Amino acid sequence: MDVFAYDFLTGSLGSAPLLTIPISNTIPFFGMEQLAVHPDGSKVYVSQPGALNVYDVNDGSLLNSITHPSIVQPTGVCFRTQ
């Protein structure tokens, strides 16, 4: 997964990735997100085989892997907002 700079005024992306986070291939499901950005913008959650990995958006480091025996092929990530 490549992370690019984004200009809110022009809608353009930077010319080169700011950082790259290595991820495994996942089963694609149309209409379901494979990743989500935390509401405060500090972390990105990525579906991976057997886990939901949590990365720091500033440096791409792996912060945590959310695992459970029932998480085999996670296919969607979302946050509940109140």
Backbone bond lengths (Angstrom), bond angles and torsions (degrees), N, CA, C in turn:
res aa  C-N    CA-C-N  psi(-1)  N-CA   C-N-CA  omega(-1)  CA-C   N-CA-C  phi
1 M - - - 1.435 - - 1.514 106.80 -
2 D 1.309 117.07 126.17 1.461 122.48 178.54 1.527 109.90 -101.19
3 V 1.330 115.99 140.25 1.464 122.69 179.57 1.522 107.74 -112.88
4 F 1.325 116.37 124.83 1.461 122.27 -178.17 1.522 110.92 -115.32
5 A 1.308 116.07 154.40 1.460 121.27 170.53 1.531 107.31 -67.33
6 Y 1.327 116.01 150.20 1.458 121.08 -179.75 1.514 108.85 -134.07
7 D 1.323 116.49 129.75 1.456 122.29 178.13 1.524 108.04 -97.54
8 F 1.337 117.24 111.03 1.462 121.79 -177.48 1.528 112.49 -64.91
9 L 1.314 117.44 -28.85 1.466 120.39 -178.23 1.522 112.66 -74.89
10 T 1.345 116.60 -40.25 1.464 119.48 -176.44 1.521 113.20 -102.51
11 G 1.330 117.19 -17.17 1.456 120.90 -177.10 1.517 113.19 77.57
12 S 1.329 117.75 12.01 1.462 120.06 -177.46 1.529 111.84 -94.54
13 L 1.332 114.11 152.02 1.454 121.97 176.37 1.520 110.10 -95.91
14 G 1.328 116.08 155.07 1.456 120.62 175.16 1.520 110.91 -63.44
15 S 1.315 117.11 161.06 1.467 120.85 -175.63 1.524 113.44 -78.15
16 A 1.332 117.89 -20.50 1.463 121.48 -179.41 1.528 109.36 -138.97
17 P 1.321 117.58 151.02 1.467 119.57 179.28 1.526 112.51 -61.76
18 L 1.340 116.02 140.76 1.458 121.02 173.59 1.526 109.97 -75.17
19 L 1.322 115.47 -35.34 1.460 121.84 175.57 1.506 109.35 -160.09
20 T 1.325 115.63 161.91 1.457 122.59 179.52 1.518 108.61 -126.26
21 I 1.330 116.10 132.21 1.460 122.20 177.62 1.519 106.76 -111.32
22 P 1.349 117.76 117.80 1.465 118.78 179.63 1.524 110.71 -73.22
23 I 1.323 116.39 130.39 1.467 121.27 179.01 1.518 109.19 -135.24
24 S 1.324 116.14 158.75 1.459 122.24 176.66 1.514 109.88 -83.73
25 N 1.318 115.61 159.39 1.458 119.65 173.39 1.523 108.89 -68.42
26 T 1.302 116.59 144.40 1.458 122.05 176.91 1.515 108.90 -126.11
27 I 1.307 115.75 163.92 1.455 120.88 177.00 1.531 108.40 -71.32
28 P 1.344 118.32 121.45 1.468 118.91 -179.95 1.528 111.50 -77.82
29 F 1.305 115.77 136.60 1.460 122.17 174.26 1.525 107.16 -129.35
30 F 1.322 116.46 118.20 1.454 120.31 -178.00 1.522 110.21 -67.56
31 G 1.333 115.56 134.17 1.450 121.02 179.44 1.512 113.63 88.76
32 M 1.319 117.45 -3.48 1.473 121.02 178.74 1.518 108.40 -119.01
33 E 1.294 116.35 130.56 1.454 121.34 -178.91 1.528 111.43 -75.56
34 Q 1.311 116.40 139.74 1.457 122.20 177.55 1.530 111.46 -94.63
35 L 1.319 116.63 -7.91 1.457 120.00 178.01 1.514 109.68 -151.61
36 A 1.327 114.64 162.78 1.473 120.14 178.12 1.517 108.34 -147.22
37 V 1.306 116.22 144.68 1.466 122.42 174.86 1.522 107.59 -96.80
38 H 1.324 116.49 131.75 1.461 121.20 178.95 1.527 109.00 -55.79
39 P 1.330 118.19 144.84 1.466 120.27 -178.75 1.530 114.70 -54.06
40 D 1.338 118.51 -29.34 1.472 119.33 178.53 1.535 112.28 -87.55
41 G 1.349 117.35 0.91 1.462 121.79 175.15 1.514 115.21 78.93
42 S 1.323 118.95 6.35 1.463 120.72 -173.87 1.524 114.73 -89.23
43 K 1.330 117.32 -21.40 1.462 121.04 -174.31 1.517 110.53 -138.23
44 V 1.336 114.26 155.24 1.452 120.62 172.89 1.530 107.41 -123.99
45 Y 1.335 115.29 135.01 1.457 123.17 -179.00 1.520 107.56 -106.59
46 V 1.344 116.68 127.31 1.454 120.96 -174.26 1.521 110.31 -126.66
47 S 1.344 116.68 126.95 1.461 121.64 174.96 1.521 109.46 -67.00
48 Q 1.323 115.63 130.06 1.455 122.62 177.13 1.519 107.90 -138.13
49 P 1.331 119.26 155.26 1.461 119.39 177.86 1.535 110.68 -55.70
50 G 1.323 116.67 120.05 1.448 122.52 176.96 1.508 116.80 83.14
51 A 1.337 118.42 0.86 1.470 119.41 -176.70 1.525 111.34 -164.22
52 L 1.315 113.87 165.31 1.456 122.59 167.90 1.523 104.91 -115.54
53 N 1.330 116.83 108.23 1.462 120.86 -176.31 1.520 110.57 -87.42
54 V 1.336 115.21 143.02 1.458 122.50 -178.95 1.530 107.78 -115.90
55 Y 1.343 116.22 123.34 1.463 121.82 -177.76 1.521 110.88 -118.63
56 D 1.325 115.61 149.44 1.464 122.74 172.94 1.526 107.88 -77.48
57 V 1.331 117.97 127.90 1.468 120.15 -177.65 1.528 112.57 -74.32
58 N 1.327 117.95 -17.97 1.460 120.07 -178.20 1.524 113.56 -78.41
59 D 1.338 116.83 -36.11 1.463 118.72 -176.93 1.526 113.97 -130.98
60 G 1.337 117.88 -2.32 1.451 121.39 178.22 1.517 114.93 78.51
61 S 1.327 117.69 7.95 1.459 119.57 -178.22 1.525 111.02 -73.02
62 L 1.330 115.45 145.66 1.456 121.44 177.03 1.520 108.52 -75.28
63 L 1.337 116.84 119.56 1.463 121.93 -179.48 1.520 112.40 -91.79
64 N 1.333 116.48 -36.20 1.451 120.44 -173.68 1.518 109.03 -166.44
65 S 1.327 116.15 154.73 1.460 122.52 169.84 1.518 106.81 -122.47
66 I 1.316 116.13 119.74 1.457 121.27 178.28 1.522 106.42 -87.85
67 T 1.331 116.10 116.29 1.453 120.61 -177.11 1.525 110.06 -127.36
68 H 1.306 114.61 157.36 1.462 123.00 176.47 1.525 105.37 -166.88
69 P 1.340 118.43 147.61 1.469 118.97 179.76 1.530 114.40 -54.11
70 S 1.326 117.97 -27.32 1.466 120.02 -179.96 1.529 113.31 -84.60
71 I 1.325 117.47 -6.98 1.475 120.51 176.31 1.523 107.26 -90.25
72 V 1.332 115.67 100.24 1.459 120.86 -178.49 1.527 109.59 -109.49
73 Q 1.313 117.34 -57.65 1.469 123.53 178.19 1.525 108.09 -131.30
74 P 1.332 118.82 75.77 1.467 119.36 -179.21 1.527 110.36 -62.05
75 T 1.328 115.71 138.85 1.467 119.05 -173.91 1.519 114.33 -124.15
76 G 1.302 118.89 -3.74 1.454 118.66 -179.36 1.516 110.30 -153.25
77 V 1.320 115.41 146.33 1.456 121.08 -179.85 1.526 107.82 -134.47
78 C 1.332 116.32 133.56 1.458 119.73 175.80 1.521 108.60 -154.02
79 F 1.300 115.91 165.94 1.457 122.82 176.17 1.506 109.06 -119.92
80 R 1.297 115.92 142.34 1.451 120.56 174.58 1.527 107.28 -86.97
81 T 1.292 116.56 128.54 1.461 120.74 176.74 1.514 108.94 -107.77
82 Q 1.306 115.22 148.79 1.465 119.08 -178.34 1.495 110.73 -114.36
